[in-house]
């Protein structure tokens, strides 16, 4: 029992805490009590449990996290079987007792290529997973509509097959490190519990303005030009950023930036809600004034469906789950009662997600204090009103001399091979960006391998991105072959996959002789159309059945000779 004096002090202290802080304190005290009891009785015994930990990755992040979890679990006395989903033996699924999955989502809700066999298997096979206790950590990017869709699918399917979820699904955004580490803590807590699900330890809110663990560079925009000529249906901007310090990147990496929101939209939201723009509000990751939050930190253009659902609960409106409705439209159609209610809305808004752009420069060619990106202005309609993507609008208007902050997103697989290897690059539209980096790098280092580029756009006269550079590389021999597809220059539309099939025999010969093949650009429809064309090429020129052709493409991927940077 506590003395009256100590009890009174505890009451006074806890009265100042939020609900989340009280939950955390409860877990902390329970942990301290457990540790004290263990110290009195004897040294704590190891967990002596066996788990299987699998990962599905495209860029290497899921593997990195799974490896980190395995290391922590082993220190706690847990035996860990760690495997990539491309190597995992599917027949073992029904035997698993503790099964944890770390998996990313690609493009519009698709599993990583190396995890597709596992994903298809659990959705197509009738498995009995009643013995299984599982947890799923999903990695994704909230700027995409299908945020963490693969993780959601795997989590739901394991439960549908009889598995017992001992941890709720954890969805992580691009700045995933801190949330992922917290999930790891809860995995260990789950293993320390003999039966049933475990309460998730709440993490106190912390200020975190930048993606955790990322080196933030400060740069100055030195060039911003529209690569499309007058009369084009598109606007594609070539942007060069200069820094005072060396930038740690290689060809294939991406540049990440958290874009500011449009000033006019922010002004209208403030005016519409009547809120004091200078009032400071604490959100989950940062405390700042209303204007700064709406301008720099919060996702106000594409709220998640879960956010819209919470908005409806706060305002009392019956709001349909629209796919692309912004906060301003929500406020106009389903208004808040007053400024106080809007404060509650601000607190449920998610952080502005970083946008990633394939780097189009080469450190060997352009230097270590300069980085280039190629940005297409993303325009779409909501009803009859034309809208522009947050980040592409920013880059289309950012003036020379403007200062910006960015970070580098490392890519594990999308990498150049040895200098003596041949390379085939398929880059329609802004998919050309990483291949400008590839060719510039190979030219600068004098690589002996041949380079073959397929490029496509709408019109030769207005949309041939970096035309002068490609022609120069052809003249010097750095670029061995260049095949172009301008879809609108003739009555019948011609795309890169058609040019590939026209050159199918030579393309297959390059691959048979060890060439590495890459594609960058939109997942739908380009990437899918190109894969179908490749299967047809392998069937025709490799004398293969469709099944054999598909296996050959999968084999190239497993060997690291078929890599994708698609979105």
C-alpha positions as semicolon CSV with decimal commas, in nm:
position;residue;x (nm);y (nm);z (nm)
1;X;0,000;0,000;0,000
2;X;0,112;0,355;-0,068
3;X;0,132;0,624;0,198
4;X;-0,124;0,903;0,175
5;X;0,152;1,148;0,080
6;X;0,278;0,933;-0,214
7;X;-0,077;0,864;-0,331
8;X;-0,156;1,236;-0,339
9;X;0,163;1,307;-0,543
10;X;0,068;1,040;-0,795
11;X;-0,283;1,185;-0,830
12;X;-0,144;1,534;-0,888
13;X;0,108;1,408;-1,146
14;X;-0,132;1,188;-1,344
15;X;-0,394;1,464;-1,359
16;X;-0,162;1,652;-1,597
17;X;-0,124;1,361;-1,843
18;X;-0,308;1,294;-2,168
19;X;-0,484;0,964;-2,239
20;X;-0,193;0,846;-2,457
21;X;0,061;0,937;-2,188
22;X;-0,141;0,750;-1,924
23;X;-0,147;0,439;-2,143
24;X;0,228;0,464;-2,191
25;X;0,282;0,516;-1,815
26;X;0,071;0,211;-1,741
27;X;0,291;-0,002;-1,967
28;X;0,604;0,149;-1,817
29;X;0,498;0,075;-1,456
30;X;0,397;-0,280;-1,553
31;X;0,737;-0,328;-1,712
32;X;0,918;-0,194;-1,406
33;X;0,717;-0,421;-1,179
34;X;0,793;-0,719;-1,399
35;X;1,161;-0,635;-1,405
36;X;1,168;-0,599;-1,024
37;X;0,990;-0,928;-0,973
38;X;1,231;-1,100;-1,211
39;X;1,529;-0,947;-1,031
40;X;1,402;-1,072;-0,695
41;X;1,329;-1,425;-0,816
42;X;1,618;-1,480;-1,058
43;X;1,759;-1,358;-1,387
44;X;1,485;-1,351;-1,654
45;X;1,466;-1,667;-1,858
46;X;1,492;-1,646;-2,237
47;X;1,168;-1,661;-2,431
48;X;1,257;-1,996;-2,592
49;X;1,013;-1,939;-2,875
50;X;1,052;-1,996;-3,246
51;X;0,915;-1,757;-3,505
52;X;0,918;-1,728;-3,880
53;X;0,983;-1,379;-4,011
54;X;0,931;-1,316;-4,383
55;X;0,961;-1,004;-4,593
56;X;0,842;-0,888;-4,933
57;X;1,045;-0,601;-5,070
58;X;1,101;-0,397;-5,384
59;X;1,354;-0,136;-5,266
60;X;1,507;-0,325;-4,973
61;X;1,327;-0,143;-4,689
62;X;1,119;-0,444;-4,584
63;X;1,428;-0,665;-4,576
64;X;1,615;-0,408;-4,368
65;X;1,335;-0,392;-4,110
66;X;1,288;-0,768;-4,098
67;X;1,660;-0,817;-4,042
68;X;1,650;-0,559;-3,763
69;X;1,357;-0,735;-3,597
70;X;1,535;-1,069;-3,623
71;X;1,839;-0,925;-3,444
72;X;1,629;-0,784;-3,159
73;X;1,431;-1,108;-3,123
74;X;1,745;-1,321;-3,110
75;X;1,884;-1,111;-2,825
76;X;1,564;-1,195;-2,632
77;X;1,623;-1,569;-2,676
78;X;1,391;-1,614;-2,973
79;X;1,488;-1,851;-3,253
80;X;1,419;-1,676;-3,583
81;X;1,378;-1,823;-3,930
82;X;1,425;-1,521;-4,159
83;X;1,337;-1,548;-4,528
84;X;1,242;-1,341;-4,828
85;X;0,899;-1,433;-4,964
86;X;1,058;-1,531;-5,294
87;X;1,257;-1,799;-5,108
88;X;0,994;-1,905;-4,853
89;X;0,867;-2,264;-4,890
90;X;0,490;-2,226;-4,929
91;X;0,421;-2,580;-4,808
92;X;0,542;-2,471;-4,460
93;X;0,256;-2,222;-4,410
94;X;0,016;-2,466;-4,245
95;X;0,287;-2,567;-3,995
96;X;0,369;-2,216;-3,873
97;X;0,299;-2,119;-3,511
98;X;0,438;-1,764;-3,494
99;X;0,445;-1,594;-3,835
100;X;0,536;-1,229;-3,889
101;X;0,528;-1,048;-4,224
102;X;0,698;-0,724;-4,328
103;X;0,574;-0,628;-4,674
104;X;0,560;-0,322;-4,897
105;X;0,302;-0,208;-5,151
106;X;0,398;-0,106;-5,504
107;X;0,225;0,144;-5,734
108;X;-0,152;0,111;-5,719
109;X;-0,183;-0,155;-5,451
110;X;0,026;-0,438;-5,594
111;X;0,264;-0,670;-5,408
112;X;0,640;-0,654;-5,473
113;X;0,742;-0,873;-5,768
114;X;0,940;-1,108;-5,543
115;X;0,639;-1,154;-5,312
116;X;0,379;-1,218;-5,583
117;X;0,404;-1,599;-5,566
118;X;0,328;-1,591;-5,192
119;X;0,052;-1,331;-5,236
120;X;-0,119;-1,535;-5,509
121;X;-0,080;-1,859;-5,312
122;X;-0,259;-1,738;-4,998
123;X;-0,542;-1,591;-5,207
124;X;-0,588;-1,893;-5,433
125;X;-0,519;-2,192;-5,205
126;X;-0,757;-2,321;-4,936
127;X;-0,520;-2,338;-4,641
128;X;-0,583;-2,430;-4,278
129;X;-0,390;-2,179;-4,066
130;X;-0,561;-2,242;-3,731
131;X;-0,222;-2,308;-3,566
132;X;-0,083;-1,973;-3,678
133;X;-0,042;-1,663;-3,464
134;X;0,055;-1,373;-3,690
135;X;0,128;-1,003;-3,725
136;X;0,181;-0,784;-4,034
137;X;0,385;-0,468;-4,079
138;X;0,285;-0,289;-4,400
139;X;0,503;-0,033;-4,576
140;X;0,354;0,214;-4,821
141;X;0,321;0,571;-4,943
142;X;0,009;0,764;-4,840
143;X;0,033;0,983;-5,150
144;X;-0,106;0,680;-5,336
145;X;-0,475;0,591;-5,313
146;X;-0,404;0,223;-5,232
147;X;-0,193;0,301;-4,926
148;X;-0,047;-0,022;-4,774
149;X;-0,300;-0,228;-4,975
150;X;-0,075;-0,536;-4,998
151;X;-0,024;-0,544;-4,621
152;X;-0,400;-0,504;-4,568
153;X;-0,469;-0,791;-4,809
154;X;-0,216;-1,025;-4,647
155;X;-0,341;-0,943;-4,295
156;X;-0,706;-1,003;-4,390
157;X;-0,630;-1,320;-4,583
158;X;-0,426;-1,484;-4,305
159;X;-0,717;-1,422;-4,068
160;X;-0,969;-1,554;-4,321
161;X;-0,768;-1,876;-4,346
162;X;-0,794;-1,930;-3,971
163;X;-0,484;-1,750;-3,844
164;X;-0,501;-1,569;-3,507
165;X;-0,389;-1,206;-3,525
166;X;-0,188;-1,129;-3,208
167;X;-0,098;-0,776;-3,322
168;X;-0,314;-0,531;-3,518
169;X;-0,196;-0,447;-3,868
170;X;0,059;-0,165;-3,858
171;X;0,068;0,065;-4,161
172;X;0,380;0,277;-4,211
173;X;0,426;0,572;-4,446
174;X;0,743;0,671;-4,633
175;X;0,900;0,798;-4,309
176;X;0,856;0,455;-4,156
177;X;1,153;0,409;-3,922
178;X;1,008;0,519;-3,588
179;X;0,669;0,348;-3,634
180;X;0,840;0,029;-3,748
181;X;1,067;0,021;-3,443
182;X;0,762;0,066;-3,219
183;X;0,594;-0,230;-3,394
184;X;0,906;-0,437;-3,325
185;X;0,870;-0,359;-2,953
186;X;0,514;-0,487;-2,964
187;X;0,619;-0,807;-3,141
188;X;0,855;-0,884;-2,852
189;X;0,575;-0,804;-2,605
190;X;0,346;-1,043;-2,793
191;X;0,605;-1,322;-2,774
192;X;0,636;-1,267;-2,400
193;X;0,261;-1,335;-2,365
194;X;0,161;-1,700;-2,357
195;X;-0,190;-1,676;-2,503
196;X;-0,422;-1,438;-2,680
197;X;-0,363;-1,095;-2,823
198;X;-0,156;-0,838;-2,636
199;X;-0,246;-0,475;-2,570
200;X;-0,043;-0,250;-2,796
201;X;0,187;-0,016;-2,606
202;X;0,103;0,339;-2,709
203;X;0,387;0,561;-2,825
204;X;0,381;0,919;-2,694
205;X;0,355;1,186;-2,963
206;X;0,689;1,337;-3,061
207;X;0,792;1,622;-3,281
208;X;0,933;1,489;-3,606
209;X;0,924;1,732;-3,893
210;X;1,144;1,537;-4,132
211;X;1,150;1,173;-4,241
212;X;1,326;0,987;-3,961
213;X;1,680;0,878;-4,021
214;X;1,717;1,067;-4,350
215;X;1,996;1,309;-4,424
216;X;1,828;1,638;-4,515
217;X;2,006;1,847;-4,779
218;X;1,953;2,218;-4,839
219;X;1,977;2,320;-5,201
220;X;1,911;2,605;-5,442
221;X;1,718;2,569;-5,767
222;X;1,960;2,677;-6,043
223;X;1,762;2,560;-6,349
224;X;1,393;2,505;-6,414
225;X;1,289;2,463;-6,777
226;X;0,991;2,309;-6,956
227;X;1,125;2,036;-7,186
228;X;0,809;2,028;-7,400
229;X;0,781;2,264;-7,696
230;X;0,489;2,496;-7,767
231;X;0,178;2,308;-7,874
232;X;0,244;2,007;-7,653
233;X;-0,033;1,858;-7,440
234;X;0,217;1,815;-7,158
235;X;0,450;2,010;-6,932
236;X;0,767;1,828;-6,824
237;X;1,017;2,020;-6,615
238;X;1,391;1,966;-6,595
239;X;1,505;2,092;-6,255
240;X;1,865;2,126;-6,136
241;X;1,941;2,173;-5,766
242;X;2,279;2,285;-5,637
243;X;2,415;2,230;-5,284
244;X;2,720;2,343;-5,089
245;X;2,789;1,991;-4,961
246;X;2,838;1,661;-5,143
247;X;2,520;1,462;-5,210
248;X;2,540;1,089;-5,139
249;X;2,366;0,925;-5,434
250;X;2,425;0,693;-5,729
251;X;2,230;0,637;-6,053
252;X;1,901;0,468;-5,975
253;X;1,836;0,654;-5,650
254;X;1,541;0,889;-5,597
255;X;1,508;1,241;-5,459
256;X;1,243;1,289;-5,189
257;X;1,076;1,615;-5,098
258;X;0,786;1,716;-4,874
259;X;0,597;1,965;-5,092
260;X;0,433;2,278;-4,950
261;X;0,060;2,318;-5,006
262;X;-0,086;2,588;-5,231
263;X;-0,109;2,929;-5,058
264;X;-0,449;3,008;-5,211
265;X;-0,596;2,683;-5,079
266;X;-0,452;2,746;-4,732
267;X;-0,588;3,104;-4,731
268;X;-0,936;2,985;-4,830
269;X;-0,941;2,715;-4,560
270;X;-0,846;2,968;-4,292
271;X;-1,106;3,219;-4,412
272;X;-1,377;2,954;-4,444
273;X;-1,330;2,814;-4,092
274;X;-1,262;3,144;-3,912
275;X;-0,970;2,992;-3,725
276;X;-0,683;3,205;-3,592
277;X;-0,397;3,133;-3,833
278;X;-0,138;3,210;-3,563
279;X;-0,279;2,973;-3,302
280;X;-0,038;2,691;-3,215
281;X;-0,177;2,336;-3,228
282;X;-0,005;2,009;-3,136
283;X;-0,051;1,729;-3,390
284;X;0,089;1,377;-3,371
285;X;0,427;1,478;-3,511
286;X;0,470;1,852;-3,483
287;X;0,348;2,159;-3,294
288;X;0,315;2,476;-3,503
289;X;0,082;2,757;-3,599
290;X;-0,232;2,677;-3,796
291;X;-0,091;2,841;-4,110
292;X;0,239;2,656;-4,088
293;X;0,065;2,324;-4,028
294;X;-0,166;2,368;-4,327
295;X;0,113;2,502;-4,549
296;X;0,406;2,275;-4,468
297;X;0,315;1,973;-4,261
298;X;-0,033;1,830;-4,322
299;X;-0,197;1,640;-4,605
300;X;-0,486;1,869;-4,700
301;X;-0,516;1,780;-5,069
302;X;-0,567;1,402;-5,058
303;X;-0,697;1,296;-4,714
304;X;-0,702;0,919;-4,658
305;X;-1,037;0,743;-4,646
306;X;-0,980;0,684;-4,275
307;X;-0,932;1,060;-4,229
308;X;-1,254;1,137;-4,415
309;X;-1,436;0,886;-4,192
310;X;-1,301;1,064;-3,881
311;X;-1,401;1,400;-4,033
312;X;-1,756;1,272;-4,066
313;X;-1,757;1,159;-3,702
314;X;-1,632;1,498;-3,579
315;X;-1,867;1,711;-3,791
316;X;-2,171;1,484;-3,775
317;X;-2,211;1,487;-4,154
318;X;-2,285;1,180;-4,365
319;X;-1,977;1,203;-4,588
320;X;-1,937;0,949;-4,872
321;X;-1,593;0,789;-4,899
322;X;-1,472;0,993;-5,196
323;X;-1,146;0,884;-5,361
324;X;-0,993;1,225;-5,430
325;X;-1,171;1,493;-5,232
326;X;-0,957;1,757;-5,065
327;X;-1,001;1,925;-4,728
328;X;-1,122;2,249;-4,889
329;X;-1,399;2,065;-5,077
330;X;-1,494;1,881;-4,758
331;X;-1,527;2,210;-4,573
332;X;-1,736;2,365;-4,850
333;X;-1,975;2,071;-4,886
334;X;-1,976;1,947;-4,526
335;X;-1,882;2,255;-4,318
336;X;-1,756;2,260;-3,961
337;X;-1,967;2,431;-3,697
338;X;-1,695;2,667;-3,576
339;X;-1,320;2,721;-3,537
340;X;-1,305;2,491;-3,233
341;X;-1,443;2,203;-3,436
342;X;-1,187;2,272;-3,709
343;X;-0,911;2,244;-3,447
344;X;-1,026;1,886;-3,391
345;X;-1,015;1,829;-3,767
346;X;-0,657;1,957;-3,786
347;X;-0,551;1,701;-3,524
348;X;-0,673;1,406;-3,733
349;X;-0,501;1,513;-4,055
350;X;-0,205;1,294;-4,153
351;X;0,140;1,428;-4,226
352;X;0,224;1,547;-4,575
353;X;0,390;1,247;-4,740
354;X;0,722;1,290;-4,921
355;X;0,710;1,264;-5,300
356;X;0,982;1,065;-5,478
357;X;1,140;1,148;-5,813
358;X;1,391;0,934;-5,998
359;X;1,719;1,124;-6,020
360;X;1,816;1,213;-6,377
361;X;2,175;1,323;-6,316
362;X;2,500;1,134;-6,260
363;X;2,753;1,211;-5,985
364;X;3,040;1,113;-6,217
365;X;2,913;1,340;-6,495
366;X;2,742;1,631;-6,316
367;X;2,938;1,642;-5,991
368;X;2,857;1,565;-5,628
369;X;2,704;1,904;-5,543
370;X;2,432;1,894;-5,809
371;X;2,125;1,677;-5,861
372;X;1,865;1,680;-6,142
373;X;1,505;1,557;-6,156
374;X;1,246;1,535;-6,435
375;X;0,890;1,625;-6,327
376;X;0,570;1,595;-6,527
377;X;0,292;1,835;-6,431
378;X;0,011;1,612;-6,303
379;X;-0,328;1,752;-6,402
380;X;-0,668;1,598;-6,344
381;X;-1,032;1,702;-6,313
382;X;-1,270;1,704;-6,018
383;X;-1,602;1,752;-6,193
384;X;-1,538;2,033;-6,441
385;X;-1,255;2,188;-6,238
386;X;-0,896;2,123;-6,338
387;X;-0,661;2,039;-6,050
388;X;-0,286;1,993;-6,029
389;X;-0,083;1,754;-5,815
390;X;0,067;1,920;-5,506
391;X;0,432;1,851;-5,578
392;X;0,426;1,884;-5,956
393;X;0,251;2,221;-5,920
394;X;0,525;2,328;-5,680
395;X;0,804;2,226;-5,916
396;X;0,635;2,378;-6,221
397;X;0,633;2,719;-6,051
398;X;0,937;2,717;-5,821
399;X;1,169;3,000;-5,937
400;X;1,542;2,984;-5,996
401;X;1,713;3,088;-5,674
402;X;1,453;2,929;-5,447
403;X;1,587;2,724;-5,157
404;X;1,444;2,378;-5,095
405;X;1,509;2,084;-4,866
406;X;1,528;1,725;-4,989
407;X;1,662;1,381;-4,905
408;X;1,791;1,084;-5,104
409;X;1,596;0,758;-5,115
410;X;1,839;0,474;-5,181
411;X;1,733;0,200;-5,421
412;X;1,870;-0,146;-5,360
413;X;1,787;-0,323;-5,684
414;X;1,755;-0,054;-5,952
415;X;2,130;-0,032;-6,009
416;X;2,369;-0,031;-6,303
417;X;2,556;-0,360;-6,364
418;X;2,931;-0,392;-6,415
419;X;3,070;-0,155;-6,683
420;X;3,126;-0,440;-6,933
421;X;2,762;-0,557;-6,925
422;X;2,504;-0,463;-7,189
423;X;2,201;-0,261;-7,078
424;X;1,848;-0,234;-7,225
425;X;1,642;0,061;-7,095
426;X;1,268;0,112;-7,148
427;X;1,165;0,463;-7,042
428;X;0,851;0,624;-7,188
429;X;0,760;0,975;-7,071
430;X;0,927;1,079;-6,746
431;X;1,040;0,719;-6,715
432;X;1,338;0,850;-6,911
433;X;1,475;1,018;-6,595
434;X;1,685;0,738;-6,441
435;X;1,818;0,638;-6,783
436;X;1,955;0,987;-6,841
437;X;2,144;0,921;-6,517
438;X;2,250;0,572;-6,633
439;X;2,383;0,688;-6,971
440;X;2,560;0,993;-6,830
441;X;2,730;0,772;-6,569
442;X;2,839;0,506;-6,821
443;X;2,967;0,775;-7,054
444;X;3,166;0,943;-6,774
445;X;3,334;0,622;-6,656
446;X;3,395;0,486;-7,007
447;X;3,185;0,170;-6,962
448;X;3,246;-0,082;-7,241
449;X;2,899;-0,243;-7,229
450;X;2,646;-0,154;-7,497
451;X;2,342;0,066;-7,421
452;X;2,000;0,034;-7,589
453;X;1,722;0,283;-7,512
454;X;1,350;0,264;-7,592
455;X;1,171;0,597;-7,547
456;X;0,812;0,694;-7,617
457;X;0,591;1,003;-7,597
458;X;0,306;1,167;-7,789
459;X;0,477;1,379;-8,058
460;X;0,830;1,390;-8,201
461;X;0,832;1,769;-8,249
462;X;0,707;1,871;-7,905
463;X;0,772;1,581;-7,667
464;X;1,115;1,431;-7,748
465;X;1,263;1,480;-7,400
466;X;1,642;1,542;-7,392
467;X;1,656;1,496;-7,771
468;X;1,989;1,678;-7,821
469;X;2,157;1,470;-7,551
470;X;2,044;1,137;-7,697
471;X;2,161;1,238;-8,043
472;X;2,501;1,332;-7,904
473;X;2,533;0,998;-7,723
474;X;2,446;0,819;-8,048
475;X;2,718;1,008;-8,234
476;X;2,984;0,925;-7,974
477;X;2,877;0,561;-7,951
478;X;2,782;0,573;-7,583
479;X;2,426;0,497;-7,691
480;X;2,441;0,189;-7,916
481;X;2,074;0,184;-8,016
482;X;1,779;0,420;-7,985
483;X;1,423;0,315;-8,069
484;X;1,147;0,577;-8,054
485;X;0,769;0,552;-8,036
486;X;0,564;0,870;-8,078
487;X;0,207;0,753;-8,033
488;X;0,018;1,048;-8,186
489;X;0,230;1,110;-8,498
490;X;0,032;0,861;-8,708
491;X;-0,323;0,732;-8,725
492;X;-0,240;0,406;-8,548
493;X;-0,096;0,460;-8,201
494;X;0,253;0,318;-8,155
495;X;0,402;0,261;-7,810
496;X;0,737;0,133;-7,681
497;X;0,609;-0,224;-7,655
498;X;0,538;-0,221;-8,030
499;X;0,896;-0,112;-8,105
500;X;1,023;-0,384;-7,873
501;X;0,829;-0,651;-8,062
502;X;0,959;-0,516;-8,394
503;X;1,313;-0,567;-8,262
504;X;1,223;-0,883;-8,073
505;X;1,488;-1,112;-8,222
506;X;1,775;-0,875;-8,137
507;X;1,632;-0,796;-7,793
508;X;1,610;-1,167;-7,709
509;X;1,965;-1,218;-7,834
510;X;2,096;-0,939;-7,608
511;X;1,926;-1,103;-7,308
512;X;2,058;-1,447;-7,399
513;X;2,406;-1,294;-7,405
514;X;2,369;-1,157;-7,052
515;X;2,218;-0,810;-7,097
516;X;2,046;-0,633;-6,806
517;X;1,700;-0,487;-6,875
518;X;1,523;-0,201;-6,694
519;X;1,188;-0,025;-6,715
520;X;1,084;0,304;-6,557
521;X;0,751;0,482;-6,582
522;X;0,385;0,423;-6,506
523;X;0,287;0,081;-6,379
524;X;-0,049;0,102;-6,556
525;X;-0,073;0,051;-6,840
526;X;0,288;0,079;-6,965
527;X;0,469;-0,163;-6,737
528;X;0,202;-0,431;-6,778
529;X;0,192;-0,387;-7,156
530;X;0,572;-0,415;-7,176
531;X;0,572;-0,736;-6,970
532;X;0,310;-0,888;-7,200
533;X;0,521;-0,788;-7,502
534;X;0,829;-0,949;-7,348
535;X;0,644;-1,277;-7,291
536;X;0,534;-1,272;-7,657
537;X;0,892;-1,198;-7,768
538;X;1,026;-1,492;-7,566
539;X;0,758;-1,721;-7,709
540;X;0,829;-1,619;-8,068
541;X;1,207;-1,588;-8,068
542;X;1,291;-1,830;-7,786
543;X;1,051;-2,102;-7,904
544;X;0,887;-2,112;-7,561
545;X;0,537;-2,185;-7,438
546;X;0,361;-1,902;-7,254
547;X;0,440;-2,069;-6,921
548;X;0,808;-2,107;-7,014
549;X;0,823;-1,745;-7,133
550;X;0,673;-1,619;-6,806
551;X;0,922;-1,833;-6,610
552;X;1,207;-1,687;-6,815
553;X;1,098;-1,334;-6,729
554;X;1,075;-1,434;-6,361
555;X;1,421;-1,590;-6,386
556;X;1,562;-1,263;-6,522
557;X;1,409;-1,082;-6,223
558;X;1,559;-1,331;-5,977
559;X;1,901;-1,287;-6,141
560;X;1,870;-0,908;-6,107
561;X;1,860;-0,868;-6,487
562;X;1,499;-0,738;-6,505
563;X;1,448;-0,441;-6,276
564;X;1,154;-0,201;-6,248
565;X;1,117;0,154;-6,120
566;X;0,744;0,201;-6,176
567;X;0,475;0,407;-6,009
